[in-house]
Amino acid sequence: MSSFPMADTKDQLIEVSHGDWAELRDLFRRDWPKHEFAFHLLQNYVQWKDQDESIDVKIFSLNENWRDDETFLLKDAFEIYFYSSETDENNLHLVRLLTLLEWETLHEISMDYLERHHLAVARVISNRSLSVTSSNLANYYFMAKEKALAQASSPLPEGFAFARLALKNLDYVYKQWPLRNHISYEAGFGLLKRLILLNESVGLFNGHGVLVSWCLSDQTGAHSDLQTVEAECRNGYGRLVAKELARRLARKGSDSKAYVLQENEKSIKLFESIGFDRIQNLHWVVIGGSTKL
């Protein structure tokens, strides 16, 4: 890959003050749902910060020009998210912004980003000689809230009931979390705890009150951690909880989405069967560290 100037020598990484997060979020309401990834991501963190001011999350802009270039980077522990509404395929504003990140100080960083930003990321990785530990491509599925609300509810098995997950379910969910052996306990357990406490979720409980299937919503607003206990697989429970979560999000005014790794044929069939439409691709890339996700 050929090199080109990565950043102006006067470029600075400027933090966006918490008081401006909502204004930044609202830039991405236009042309809905073109920029919904950025909107829902920022909406989630606006809500999280309102609920818990101690959450250590920072949002950065290039030279404090976020109102003009509509480009930002959000850092949350070992995860970063970024977005730019610029239409040029080179995404020069985003390249300059990412170049300013102090990558050498980060032991490991996980990134989820849209396919159209991949060229910018690839240029930064090449020019900064960053080590890619893991790189995956996912189908990006979307369901408008109107579509979710229009779907008929599926009958539950006798004695079964839906309920939002609570802290008392955290240990149970974590012990069956597929990524528990790939991410440190502190990071993984802490992430699931935060999602359960702060975001919408759905659990399916049997007649004895035992949790058999569940689905969380992640930092970007997407369905995540959809899982059914092994003994209860192939009963359609995952389909039930995914549909119910979409309805609950829709009643709160939110569309639904899901990122499914392209080799996960089972989950692809599930989300397509309940009305999610594939709209684009999402990259999941891990930089540095020794742990593969």
Buried (B, 14 or more C-beta within 10 A) or exposed (E): EEEEEBBEEEBEBBEBEBEBBEEBBEBBEEEEBEBBBBBBBBBBBBEBBEEEEEBEBEBBBBBBEBEEBBBBBBBBBBBBBBBBBBEEEEBBBBBBBBBBBEBEEBEBBBBBBBEBBBBBBBBBBEBBEBEEBBBBBBBBBBBBBEBBEEBEEEEBBEEBEBBBBEEEBBEBBBEBBEEBEEBEEEBBBEBBBBBBBBBBBBBBBBEEEEBBBBBBBBBBBBBBBBBBBEEBBEBBBBBBBBBBBBBBBBEEEBBBBBBBBEEEEEBBEBBBEBBBEBEEBBBBBBBBBEBEB
